[in-house]
Amino acid sequence: MRMTSPQIMAAMIACALSIPATCNAQADAAKIFNANCSLCHSSNGSGDTPTGKALHAKDLRSDEVQKEEDAALNAAITKGKGKMPAFGAKLKADDVTKLVAYIRQLQKQK
């Protein structure tokens, strides 16, 4: 199937319009993370904060955390786990999903 010039132009515009949405989603996730998670997990996910050290917060960049299924990370954020409080009443389900994706990116920044 051969694309015509208008079809190619429409595809290029659609791609260009999706880039800011992706960037905004990542920026939103970073804001949510910094507002709710960085006290214990630090802004880089290492858990290397005074509170994180006291509570033995997990390094979110670690293989142990990164091997977890998305559903398990979602449940930990929503329902809490160990000393970590539940954020299900505070965060929307969409925001929790954004956080899981953000946590996945932390390992790449390590």
C-alpha positions as CSV (number, residue, x, y, z in Angstrom):
1,M,0.0,0.0,0.0
2,R,1.4,3.3,-1.0
3,M,0.8,6.4,1.0
4,T,-0.1,9.7,-0.6
5,S,1.4,13.0,0.4
6,P,-1.6,14.0,2.5
7,Q,-1.5,10.7,4.3
8,I,2.2,11.1,5.0
9,M,1.7,14.7,6.3
10,A,-1.1,13.5,8.5
11,A,1.1,10.8,10.0
12,M,3.9,13.2,10.6
13,I,1.6,15.7,12.4
14,A,0.1,12.9,14.5
15,C,3.6,11.8,15.6
16,A,4.7,15.4,16.4
17,L,1.6,16.0,18.5
18,S,2.2,12.8,20.5
19,I,5.7,13.9,21.7
20,P,4.5,16.7,24.0
21,A,1.9,14.4,25.6
22,T,4.6,11.8,26.3
23,C,6.9,14.4,27.8
24,N,4.1,15.8,29.9
25,A,3.2,12.4,31.3
26,Q,6.8,11.9,32.3
27,A,6.9,15.3,33.9
28,D,3.7,14.6,35.8
29,A,5.0,11.3,37.0
30,A,8.2,13.0,38.3
31,K,6.1,15.6,40.2
32,I,3.9,12.8,41.7
33,F,7.0,10.9,42.7
34,N,8.8,13.9,44.2
35,A,5.7,14.9,46.1
36,N,4.9,11.4,47.5
37,C,7.9,9.1,47.3
38,S,11.1,11.0,47.5
39,L,11.0,11.6,51.3
40,C,11.9,7.9,51.7
41,H,13.1,6.8,48.3
42,S,15.0,10.0,47.4
43,S,14.5,11.8,44.1
44,N,16.7,9.2,42.3
45,G,14.9,6.2,43.8
46,S,17.9,5.0,45.8
47,G,16.3,5.2,49.2
48,D,19.4,7.1,50.4
49,T,17.6,9.7,52.6
50,P,17.6,9.8,56.4
51,T,14.0,8.6,56.4
52,G,14.6,6.0,53.8
53,K,17.6,4.7,55.7
54,A,15.7,4.6,59.0
55,L,12.8,2.7,57.3
56,H,15.1,0.5,55.1
57,A,13.3,1.8,52.0
58,K,14.0,-0.2,48.9
59,D,16.3,1.1,46.2
60,L,13.7,1.3,43.4
61,R,16.5,1.0,40.8
62,S,17.6,-2.4,42.1
63,D,17.1,-5.6,40.2
64,E,14.9,-6.9,43.1
65,V,12.4,-4.1,42.5
66,Q,12.7,-3.9,38.8
67,K,11.9,-7.6,38.5
68,E,8.6,-7.1,40.1
69,E,5.5,-7.3,37.9
70,D,3.7,-4.0,37.3
71,A,0.7,-5.3,39.2
72,A,2.9,-6.0,42.2
73,L,4.3,-2.5,42.2
74,N,0.9,-1.0,41.6
75,A,-0.4,-3.0,44.6
76,A,2.5,-1.9,46.8
77,I,1.8,1.8,46.0
78,T,-2.0,1.5,46.3
79,K,-2.2,-0.8,49.4
80,G,1.2,-0.2,51.0
81,K,3.7,-2.9,51.9
82,G,5.7,-3.4,55.1
83,K,6.5,0.0,56.5
84,M,5.4,1.8,53.3
85,P,2.0,3.4,53.7
86,A,-0.9,3.0,51.2
87,F,-1.4,5.7,48.7
88,G,-4.6,4.4,47.1
89,A,-6.8,6.9,48.8
90,K,-4.5,9.8,47.9
91,L,-3.6,9.0,44.3
92,K,-5.7,8.3,41.3
93,A,-5.3,4.9,39.6
94,D,-3.9,6.7,36.5
95,D,-1.3,8.4,38.7
96,V,-0.2,5.0,40.2
97,T,0.2,3.6,36.7
98,K,2.4,6.7,35.9
99,L,4.4,6.0,39.0
100,V,5.1,2.4,38.0
101,A,6.3,3.6,34.6
102,Y,8.4,6.2,36.3
103,I,10.0,3.6,38.6
104,R,10.9,1.5,35.5
105,Q,12.8,4.5,34.2
106,L,14.8,5.0,37.4
107,Q,17.0,1.9,36.7
108,K,18.0,3.4,33.4
109,Q,19.2,6.6,35.1
110,K,21.3,4.7,37.7
